[in-house]
Amino acid sequence: MKNRILLGLAMGCCAAVALADVNVGVTLSATGPAASLGIPEKNSFALLPASIAGQKINYILLDDASDTTTAVKNARKLIGEHKVDVIVGSTTTPNSLAMIDVAAEAETPMISMASSARIVEPMDAKRRWVFKNAQSDTHMATAIIEHMNNAGIKRIAFVGFADAYGDGWWSEIGKLAEARRIQVVANERFNRTDTTVTGQVLKVMAARPDAVMIAGAGTPAALPQKTLREKGYKGPIYQTHGVANADFLRVGGKDVEGTLLPAGPVLVAAQLPADNPVKKVAVDYVTRYEAAHGKGSATTFGAHTWDAGILLGATLPQALKKAQPGTKEFRAALRDALEGVRETVGAHGVYNMSAQDHVGLDQRSRVMVRIENGAWKLER
């Protein structure tokens, strides 16, 4: 009788453990200057599966209002109060950089959706817990400089955010331009919340560049471009993949016509060649998002959420075989599984991560795009 009772208790405990949920903590910039990026990211979580490998997934979403301090508070809350197994976010580079210490201290894997390579490089004891699924500025800057080189551009001016996003892009563009013998004739900065950049634009125009590179993200990146056009600048303007959403087109209007930028292939999913390895996944995401939010509403930023779901779908089953959600061992197993991702196809590219590469994207993750008639057009 005693043995039966003990067996019953043991079976009850095992059943309770088996029902433990996976808690995914999310902090996004759904308000503030980066809202045009964070809102589609937030919306896309409703498209992710409610369970993976038979295990229920709880997505706990918080808004960091595009603020680094709030992003850190959110990360601590998700870990301390909600006991999350993984953090997804944040939307921006400054916020993601600020969250690294929190994730590392708690030994909780983090999947950033921001672009700076500095989020995962150089690899160290803290960054071993941090991954990201957005194309790095290093990767995208190469595409821009190659395009400039092919277009015969010799002199460029740089206008970037006065924060870690702008700093990362300046570092990459500066190095690559020098290597390709392109002279950088101006380096101007502006804040995400600025309402005028006239002074910076006048300095840029006085330098007489062949082209202007704007390193901004979301709708704030339209301000220097609109000012350049208003002041009579007629040369080519390049932007980063941080502007790949409909709000940038809406705010920029006619002033962003002809803009060139690198982007994830999902931005022009329907225009991709049939043999493109990500086309099927990219089209699937766009179709699902637009069914919920309307034609033309899908963005590359929402697709980062989709790819975070794909990465979790590929790795959670492995972690579940080794430990139970809610434990240190499970978080470590999930970290190891993320680092071991191989040939996992997302809407942005094919992921192959390693101990030294916590992004895992290659040239299949980028295309050059031109804004034409208020829409995105793949540069052939």
C-alpha positions as CSV (number, residue, x, y, z in Angstrom):
1,M,0.0,0.0,0.0
2,K,2.8,2.4,1.0
3,N,4.6,1.6,-2.3
4,R,1.4,2.4,-4.3
5,I,1.0,5.7,-2.6
6,L,4.6,6.6,-3.3
7,L,4.2,5.6,-6.9
8,G,1.1,7.7,-7.2
9,L,2.8,10.7,-5.7
10,A,5.8,10.2,-8.1
11,M,3.5,10.0,-11.1
12,G,1.6,13.1,-10.0
13,C,4.8,15.0,-9.7
14,C,6.0,13.9,-13.1
15,A,2.6,14.9,-14.6
16,A,2.9,18.4,-13.0
17,V,6.4,18.9,-14.3
18,A,5.4,17.8,-17.8
19,L,2.7,20.5,-17.9
20,A,5.2,23.3,-17.1
21,D,4.9,26.1,-19.7
22,V,7.7,27.8,-21.6
23,N,7.7,31.5,-20.8
24,V,9.0,33.8,-23.5
25,G,9.6,37.3,-22.3
26,V,9.4,40.1,-24.8
27,T,10.3,43.8,-24.6
28,L,9.6,45.9,-27.7
29,S,9.5,49.6,-28.7
30,A,5.7,49.7,-29.4
31,T,5.7,53.5,-28.5
32,G,8.3,56.3,-28.8
33,P,10.5,57.1,-31.8
34,A,11.0,53.4,-32.8
35,A,7.2,52.6,-32.7
36,S,7.0,52.1,-36.5
37,L,9.4,49.2,-36.0
38,G,8.1,47.9,-32.7
39,I,4.4,47.8,-33.6
40,P,4.7,45.2,-36.4
41,E,7.0,43.2,-34.2
42,K,4.3,43.2,-31.4
43,N,1.5,42.4,-33.9
44,S,3.5,39.4,-35.2
45,F,3.6,37.6,-31.9
46,A,-0.1,36.9,-32.4
47,L,0.9,34.8,-35.4
48,L,3.3,32.6,-33.5
49,P,2.3,29.1,-32.4
50,A,0.7,28.7,-28.9
51,S,2.6,25.4,-28.4
52,I,5.9,23.9,-29.7
53,A,6.6,20.1,-29.4
54,G,3.4,19.8,-27.3
55,Q,4.6,22.4,-24.8
56,K,2.5,25.5,-24.2
57,I,4.2,28.8,-24.9
58,N,3.4,31.9,-23.0
59,Y,4.4,35.2,-24.7
60,I,4.7,37.9,-22.1
61,L,4.9,41.3,-23.9
62,L,6.1,44.6,-22.4
63,D,6.6,48.0,-24.1
64,D,9.9,49.7,-23.5
65,A,8.8,53.0,-25.2
66,S,12.1,53.1,-27.2
67,D,13.9,53.9,-23.9
68,T,17.0,52.1,-22.7
69,T,16.2,52.4,-19.0
70,T,12.8,51.0,-19.5
71,A,14.2,48.2,-21.6
72,V,16.5,47.2,-18.8
73,K,13.6,47.4,-16.2
74,N,11.5,45.2,-18.5
75,A,14.3,42.6,-18.8
76,R,14.7,42.5,-15.0
77,K,10.9,42.2,-14.6
78,L,10.6,39.4,-17.1
79,I,13.4,37.5,-15.5
80,G,12.6,38.3,-11.8
81,E,8.8,38.2,-11.8
82,H,7.8,36.1,-14.8
83,K,10.6,33.6,-14.6
84,V,11.0,33.6,-18.4
85,D,13.1,31.0,-20.1
86,V,14.2,33.3,-22.9
87,I,14.0,37.0,-23.8
88,V,13.1,38.3,-27.2
89,G,14.0,42.0,-27.9
90,S,14.5,44.7,-27.9
91,T,13.6,46.6,-31.1
92,T,16.6,49.0,-31.2
93,T,20.3,48.7,-30.8
94,P,20.7,51.0,-27.8
95,N,18.0,49.1,-25.9
96,S,19.5,45.7,-26.8
97,L,23.0,46.7,-25.8
98,A,21.7,47.9,-22.4
99,M,20.0,44.5,-21.8
100,I,23.1,42.4,-22.3
101,D,24.2,42.6,-18.7
102,V,20.8,41.6,-17.4
103,A,20.5,38.5,-19.6
104,A,24.1,37.4,-18.8
105,E,23.7,37.9,-15.0
106,A,20.6,35.8,-15.0
107,E,22.1,33.3,-17.5
108,T,19.0,33.7,-19.7
109,P,19.3,33.5,-23.5
110,M,18.3,36.6,-25.3
111,I,17.3,37.0,-29.0
112,S,17.7,40.7,-30.0
113,M,15.9,42.0,-33.1
114,A,18.2,45.0,-33.6
115,S,21.0,45.4,-36.1
116,S,24.3,46.4,-34.6
117,A,27.0,43.8,-34.7
118,R,28.1,45.1,-31.3
119,I,25.2,43.3,-29.7
120,V,26.9,40.0,-30.3
121,E,30.5,41.0,-31.0
122,P,33.2,40.5,-29.8
123,M,32.1,37.2,-28.3
124,D,32.7,37.1,-24.5
125,A,31.3,35.7,-21.3
126,K,28.3,38.0,-21.4
127,R,27.5,37.8,-25.2
128,R,27.6,34.0,-25.1
129,W,24.0,34.4,-23.8
130,V,23.0,36.9,-26.6
131,F,21.8,36.1,-30.1
132,K,20.1,38.2,-32.7
133,N,18.2,37.6,-35.9
134,A,18.5,41.0,-37.6
135,Q,21.1,41.5,-40.3
136,S,24.2,43.2,-38.8
137,D,25.2,46.7,-39.9
138,T,28.5,45.1,-41.0
139,H,26.7,42.8,-43.4
140,M,24.4,45.5,-44.8
141,A,27.1,48.2,-45.1
142,T,29.0,45.9,-47.4
143,A,26.0,45.8,-49.8
144,I,25.7,49.6,-49.7
145,I,29.4,50.3,-50.5
146,E,29.4,47.7,-53.3
147,H,26.4,49.4,-54.8
148,M,28.1,52.8,-54.5
149,N,31.3,51.4,-56.0
150,N,29.4,50.0,-59.0
151,A,27.6,53.3,-59.5
152,G,30.9,55.2,-59.7
153,I,30.4,57.2,-56.5
154,K,33.6,58.7,-55.1
155,R,32.5,61.1,-52.4
156,I,29.9,60.5,-49.8
157,A,28.5,62.3,-46.8
158,F,27.3,60.5,-43.7
159,V,24.3,61.6,-41.5
160,G,23.5,59.2,-38.6
161,F,21.7,58.9,-35.3
162,A,23.7,60.3,-32.4
163,D,23.6,57.0,-30.6
164,A,24.9,53.4,-30.8
165,Y,23.0,52.8,-34.0
166,G,24.7,55.7,-35.8
167,D,28.0,54.9,-34.2
168,G,27.9,51.3,-35.5
169,W,27.0,52.3,-39.0
170,W,29.7,55.1,-39.1
171,S,32.3,52.6,-38.0
172,E,31.4,50.1,-40.8
173,I,30.8,52.7,-43.6
174,G,34.0,54.5,-42.7
175,K,36.1,51.3,-42.9
176,L,34.6,50.0,-46.1
177,A,34.6,53.4,-47.9
178,E,38.3,53.7,-47.2
179,A,39.0,50.2,-48.5
180,R,37.0,51.0,-51.7
181,R,38.7,54.4,-52.1
182,I,35.5,56.3,-51.5
183,Q,36.1,59.6,-49.6
184,V,33.8,60.5,-46.7
185,V,33.5,64.3,-46.9
186,A,31.1,64.9,-44.0
187,N,30.0,63.1,-40.8
188,E,26.9,64.7,-39.2
189,R,24.6,63.4,-36.4
190,F,21.1,63.9,-35.2
191,N,18.8,62.7,-32.4
192,R,15.8,60.4,-32.9
193,T,13.6,63.1,-31.4
194,D,15.0,66.1,-33.3
195,T,12.5,68.2,-35.3
196,T,15.1,69.9,-37.5
197,V,18.4,69.0,-39.0
198,T,18.8,72.1,-41.2
199,G,22.3,72.8,-39.8
200,Q,23.6,69.3,-40.5
201,V,22.1,69.3,-44.0
202,L,23.7,72.6,-45.0
203,K,27.1,71.3,-43.9
204,V,26.5,68.1,-45.9
205,M,25.6,70.1,-49.0
206,A,28.5,72.4,-48.7
207,A,30.8,69.3,-48.8
208,R,29.4,68.5,-52.3
209,P,29.1,64.7,-52.0
210,D,28.2,62.4,-54.9
211,A,25.8,60.6,-52.5
212,V,24.5,60.8,-49.0
213,M,24.3,57.9,-46.6
214,I,21.6,58.3,-43.8
215,A,22.1,55.9,-40.9
216,G,18.7,56.1,-39.1
217,A,15.8,53.9,-38.4
218,G,12.0,54.2,-38.6
219,T,10.2,57.4,-39.3
220,P,12.9,59.7,-37.8
221,A,15.2,58.7,-40.6
222,A,13.0,60.6,-43.1
223,L,13.8,64.0,-41.5
224,P,17.3,64.5,-43.0
225,Q,16.2,63.1,-46.4
226,K,13.2,65.5,-46.6
227,T,15.4,68.4,-45.6
228,L,18.0,67.5,-48.2
229,R,15.4,67.5,-50.9
230,E,13.8,70.7,-49.6
231,K,17.2,72.4,-49.8
232,G,17.7,71.2,-53.4
233,Y,20.0,68.2,-53.1
234,K,19.4,66.0,-56.1
235,G,22.0,63.3,-55.7
236,P,21.4,59.6,-54.7
237,I,20.5,58.9,-51.0
238,Y,21.1,55.6,-49.3
239,Q,19.3,54.5,-46.1
240,T,19.8,51.5,-43.9
241,H,17.5,48.5,-43.5
242,G,16.1,50.3,-40.4
243,V,13.6,52.2,-42.6
244,A,12.0,49.2,-44.3
245,N,8.4,49.8,-43.3
246,A,5.3,51.5,-44.7
247,D,5.4,54.4,-42.2
248,F,8.7,55.5,-43.6
249,L,7.2,55.6,-47.1
250,R,4.2,57.5,-45.7
251,V,6.2,60.1,-43.8
252,G,8.8,60.5,-46.5
253,G,6.4,60.8,-49.4
254,K,7.8,62.1,-52.6
255,D,11.1,63.0,-50.9
256,V,12.1,59.4,-50.4
257,E,11.5,58.4,-54.1
258,G,14.6,56.8,-55.5
259,T,16.0,55.9,-52.1
260,L,18.4,52.9,-52.1
261,L,18.8,50.5,-49.2
262,P,19.7,47.0,-48.3
263,A,16.9,44.9,-46.8
264,G,15.9,41.5,-45.7
265,P,14.4,39.6,-48.7
266,V,11.0,39.4,-47.0
267,L,10.5,43.1,-47.9
268,V,10.2,42.1,-51.6
269,A,9.1,38.5,-51.0
270,A,6.8,38.3,-54.1
271,Q,9.6,39.7,-56.3
272,L,12.2,37.2,-55.3
273,P,13.2,34.6,-57.9
274,A,11.5,31.2,-57.5
275,D,14.8,29.5,-56.5
276,N,15.5,31.9,-53.7
277,P,15.8,29.7,-50.6
278,V,13.8,32.0,-48.3
279,K,11.0,32.9,-50.7
280,K,8.5,30.3,-49.5
281,V,8.9,31.3,-45.8
282,A,8.9,35.0,-46.6
283,V,5.8,34.8,-48.7
284,D,4.1,32.8,-46.0
285,Y,4.8,35.4,-43.3
286,V,3.7,38.3,-45.5
287,T,0.5,36.5,-46.4
288,R,-0.4,35.8,-42.8
289,Y,0.4,39.3,-41.6
290,E,-1.5,41.0,-44.4
291,A,-4.5,38.8,-43.8
292,A,-4.6,40.2,-40.3
293,H,-3.6,43.8,-40.9
294,G,-4.2,44.6,-44.5
295,K,-2.4,44.7,-47.9
296,G,1.0,46.3,-47.7
297,S,1.2,46.2,-43.9
298,A,4.0,43.6,-43.6
299,T,7.4,44.8,-42.7
300,T,10.9,43.4,-42.2
301,F,10.6,44.2,-38.5
302,G,7.6,42.1,-37.9
303,A,9.4,39.3,-39.8
304,H,12.1,39.4,-37.1
305,T,9.4,38.3,-34.7
306,W,8.5,35.5,-37.1
307,D,12.1,34.4,-37.4
308,A,12.4,34.5,-33.6
309,G,9.5,32.0,-33.6
310,I,11.2,29.9,-36.2
311,L,14.4,29.8,-34.1
312,L,12.5,28.8,-31.0
313,G,10.6,26.2,-33.0
314,A,14.0,24.7,-34.0
315,T,15.6,24.8,-30.6
316,L,12.9,24.4,-27.9
317,P,12.4,20.6,-28.7
318,Q,16.1,20.0,-28.1
319,A,16.1,21.9,-24.8
320,L,13.0,20.1,-23.7
321,K,14.7,16.8,-24.0
322,K,17.4,17.9,-21.6
323,A,15.6,19.9,-18.9
324,Q,12.3,21.3,-17.7
325,P,11.2,24.9,-18.4
326,G,11.7,27.3,-15.6
327,T,15.1,25.9,-14.6
328,K,18.6,27.0,-15.0
329,E,19.4,23.8,-16.8
330,F,16.7,24.5,-19.4
331,R,17.9,28.0,-20.1
332,A,21.4,26.6,-20.6
333,A,20.2,23.9,-22.9
334,L,18.2,26.4,-25.0
335,R,21.3,28.6,-25.3
336,D,23.3,25.7,-26.5
337,A,20.6,24.7,-29.0
338,L,20.5,28.3,-30.4
339,E,24.3,28.2,-30.9
340,G,23.9,24.9,-32.8
341,V,21.2,26.1,-35.3
342,R,22.0,24.9,-38.8
343,E,20.4,25.6,-42.1
344,T,17.2,26.9,-40.5
345,V,15.3,28.9,-43.0
346,G,13.5,32.1,-41.9
347,A,11.8,35.0,-43.7
348,H,15.1,37.0,-43.5
349,G,17.6,34.3,-44.5
350,V,19.1,31.0,-43.6
351,Y,20.5,30.7,-40.1
352,N,23.8,28.9,-39.3
353,M,25.0,29.9,-35.9
354,S,28.1,28.8,-34.0
355,A,30.1,29.6,-30.8
356,Q,31.6,32.6,-32.6
357,D,28.6,33.7,-34.7
358,H,25.4,34.4,-32.9
359,V,23.6,35.8,-36.0
360,G,24.3,33.1,-38.5
361,L,23.2,35.0,-41.6
362,D,25.0,35.2,-45.0
363,Q,24.5,36.9,-48.3
364,R,21.1,35.1,-48.7
365,S,19.8,37.5,-46.0
366,R,20.1,40.7,-48.0
367,V,18.9,42.3,-51.2
368,M,19.2,45.9,-52.5
369,V,15.9,47.7,-52.8
370,R,14.9,51.0,-54.5
371,I,11.8,53.0,-53.5
372,E,9.8,53.5,-56.7
373,N,6.3,55.0,-57.0
374,G,6.0,54.8,-53.3
375,A,6.7,51.1,-53.1
376,W,9.7,48.7,-52.6
377,K,11.3,47.4,-55.8
378,L,14.0,44.7,-55.9
379,E,17.2,45.9,-57.6
380,R,18.1,43.3,-60.1
